[in-house]
Amino acid sequence: MDFDAFAEAWEAAWNSHDLDRILAHYSSDIIFRSHKAVRLTGSGELRGKDALRAYWAKALAAQPDLSFVVVDVFHGHGMLVITYRNQRDVLAAETLRFGPDGLVVEASACHVHK
């Protein structure tokens, strides 16, 4: 798998704000963790693409100017970490673990707190 190409496609999908394009990278049984999800969903762990779609739809509606710029891509065994900056120049990181089909089966988002 070309992790750098994946990171470019991931960035472009997010910047398009097209949920189908974003979610195309994730398996139907995705497990997603983020402390930011708690505010909109009541939980920091979401299971399944439908739950993730509902959360990201709310998040995108609340931030119509959302944009990401990938800073670094760290390669691992069946996984990668993408660090990126958002439209407010806040640094964040996503750890993505892939299934055999190349789709993300587990994702964890971490954000800088200032």
C-alpha positions as a Markdown table, in Angstrom:
| # | Residue | x | y | z |
|---|---|---|---|---|
| 1 | Met | 0.0 | 0.0 | 0.0 |
| 2 | Asp | 1.2 | 3.5 | -0.8 |
| 3 | Phe | 0.7 | 5.3 | 2.5 |
| 4 | Asp | 1.8 | 8.7 | 1.1 |
| 5 | Ala | -0.8 | 8.4 | -1.7 |
| 6 | Phe | -3.4 | 7.4 | 0.9 |
| 7 | Ala | -2.6 | 10.5 | 2.9 |
| 8 | Glu | -3.0 | 12.7 | -0.1 |
| 9 | Ala | -6.3 | 11.2 | -1.0 |
| 10 | Trp | -7.4 | 11.4 | 2.7 |
| 11 | Glu | -6.5 | 15.1 | 2.8 |
| 12 | Ala | -8.3 | 15.8 | -0.5 |
| 13 | Ala | -11.4 | 13.9 | 0.6 |
| 14 | Trp | -11.6 | 16.0 | 3.9 |
| 15 | Asn | -11.1 | 19.2 | 2.0 |
| 16 | Ser | -13.9 | 18.3 | -0.4 |
| 17 | His | -16.4 | 18.0 | 2.6 |
| 18 | Asp | -17.9 | 15.1 | 0.6 |
| 19 | Leu | -18.9 | 12.5 | 3.3 |
| 20 | Asp | -19.1 | 9.6 | 0.8 |
| 21 | Arg | -15.6 | 10.5 | -0.5 |
| 22 | Ile | -14.3 | 10.7 | 3.1 |
| 23 | Leu | -16.0 | 7.5 | 4.3 |
| 24 | Ala | -14.8 | 5.5 | 1.2 |
| 25 | His | -11.5 | 5.1 | 3.1 |
| 26 | Tyr | -13.1 | 3.3 | 6.1 |
| 27 | Ser | -14.5 | -0.2 | 6.6 |
| 28 | Ser | -18.2 | -0.8 | 7.5 |
| 29 | Asp | -17.1 | -2.0 | 10.9 |
| 30 | Ile | -14.7 | 0.9 | 11.6 |
| 31 | Ile | -13.9 | 1.7 | 15.3 |
| 32 | Phe | -13.2 | 5.4 | 15.7 |
| 33 | Arg | -11.9 | 7.1 | 18.8 |
| 34 | Ser | -11.7 | 10.9 | 19.5 |
| 35 | His | -12.3 | 13.0 | 22.6 |
| 36 | Lys | -13.9 | 15.6 | 20.2 |
| 37 | Ala | -16.7 | 13.1 | 19.4 |
| 38 | Val | -17.9 | 13.2 | 23.0 |
| 39 | Arg | -19.3 | 16.8 | 22.5 |
| 40 | Leu | -21.5 | 15.8 | 19.5 |
| 41 | Thr | -22.3 | 12.2 | 20.2 |
| 42 | Gly | -21.9 | 11.6 | 23.9 |
| 43 | Ser | -19.2 | 9.0 | 23.3 |
| 44 | Gly | -15.5 | 9.0 | 22.5 |
| 45 | Glu | -15.7 | 5.7 | 20.7 |
| 46 | Leu | -17.9 | 5.2 | 17.6 |
| 47 | Arg | -18.5 | 1.9 | 16.0 |
| 48 | Gly | -19.6 | 1.4 | 12.4 |
| 49 | Lys | -19.7 | 3.6 | 9.3 |
| 50 | Asp | -23.2 | 4.8 | 10.1 |
| 51 | Ala | -22.2 | 6.2 | 13.5 |
| 52 | Leu | -19.1 | 7.8 | 11.9 |
| 53 | Arg | -21.2 | 9.3 | 9.1 |
| 54 | Ala | -23.6 | 10.8 | 11.6 |
| 55 | Tyr | -20.8 | 12.3 | 13.7 |
| 56 | Trp | -18.9 | 13.7 | 10.8 |
| 57 | Ala | -22.0 | 15.2 | 9.2 |
| 58 | Lys | -22.6 | 17.2 | 12.4 |
| 59 | Ala | -18.9 | 18.1 | 12.7 |
| 60 | Leu | -18.7 | 19.3 | 9.1 |
| 61 | Ala | -22.0 | 21.3 | 9.4 |
| 62 | Ala | -20.6 | 23.0 | 12.5 |
| 63 | Gln | -17.3 | 23.9 | 10.7 |
| 64 | Pro | -18.0 | 24.8 | 7.1 |
| 65 | Asp | -14.5 | 26.2 | 6.7 |
| 66 | Leu | -12.8 | 23.0 | 7.9 |
| 67 | Ser | -9.7 | 22.2 | 6.0 |
| 68 | Phe | -6.6 | 20.0 | 6.6 |
| 69 | Val | -3.0 | 20.2 | 5.4 |
| 70 | Val | -1.0 | 17.0 | 5.9 |
| 71 | Val | 2.3 | 17.7 | 7.7 |
| 72 | Asp | 3.9 | 14.3 | 8.0 |
| 73 | Val | 3.0 | 10.6 | 7.3 |
| 74 | Phe | 4.5 | 8.0 | 9.5 |
| 75 | His | 4.5 | 4.5 | 8.1 |
| 76 | Gly | 4.0 | 1.4 | 10.3 |
| 77 | His | 3.1 | -2.2 | 9.8 |
| 78 | Gly | -0.5 | -2.2 | 8.4 |
| 79 | Met | -0.9 | 1.3 | 9.9 |
| 80 | Leu | 0.1 | 4.9 | 9.5 |
| 81 | Val | 0.0 | 8.1 | 11.5 |
| 82 | Ile | -1.0 | 11.3 | 9.7 |
| 83 | Thr | -0.1 | 14.6 | 11.4 |
| 84 | Tyr | -2.0 | 17.6 | 10.0 |
| 85 | Arg | -3.0 | 21.2 | 10.6 |
| 86 | Asn | -6.5 | 22.4 | 10.4 |
| 87 | Gln | -7.9 | 25.8 | 9.2 |
| 88 | Arg | -7.0 | 27.4 | 12.6 |
| 89 | Asp | -3.4 | 26.1 | 12.3 |
| 90 | Val | -4.0 | 23.6 | 15.1 |
| 91 | Leu | -1.9 | 20.4 | 15.0 |
| 92 | Ala | -3.6 | 17.0 | 15.2 |
| 93 | Ala | -2.7 | 13.4 | 14.5 |
| 94 | Glu | -4.7 | 10.4 | 13.2 |
| 95 | Thr | -3.5 | 6.8 | 13.7 |
| 96 | Leu | -5.1 | 4.6 | 11.1 |
| 97 | Arg | -5.0 | 0.8 | 11.1 |
| 98 | Phe | -5.8 | -1.0 | 7.9 |
| 99 | Gly | -7.6 | -4.3 | 7.1 |
| 100 | Pro | -6.4 | -6.7 | 4.4 |
| 101 | Asp | -8.7 | -4.9 | 1.9 |
| 102 | Gly | -6.8 | -1.6 | 2.4 |
| 103 | Leu | -9.7 | 0.0 | 4.3 |
| 104 | Val | -9.3 | 1.6 | 7.7 |
| 105 | Val | -10.6 | -0.7 | 10.4 |
| 106 | Glu | -9.5 | 1.4 | 13.4 |
| 107 | Ala | -8.8 | 5.1 | 13.7 |
| 108 | Ser | -7.8 | 7.3 | 16.6 |
| 109 | Ala | -7.7 | 11.1 | 16.5 |
| 110 | Cys | -5.5 | 13.1 | 18.9 |
| 111 | His | -5.5 | 16.9 | 19.1 |
| 112 | Val | -3.2 | 19.4 | 20.7 |
| 113 | His | -4.6 | 21.1 | 23.8 |
| 114 | Lys | -3.4 | 24.6 | 24.5 |
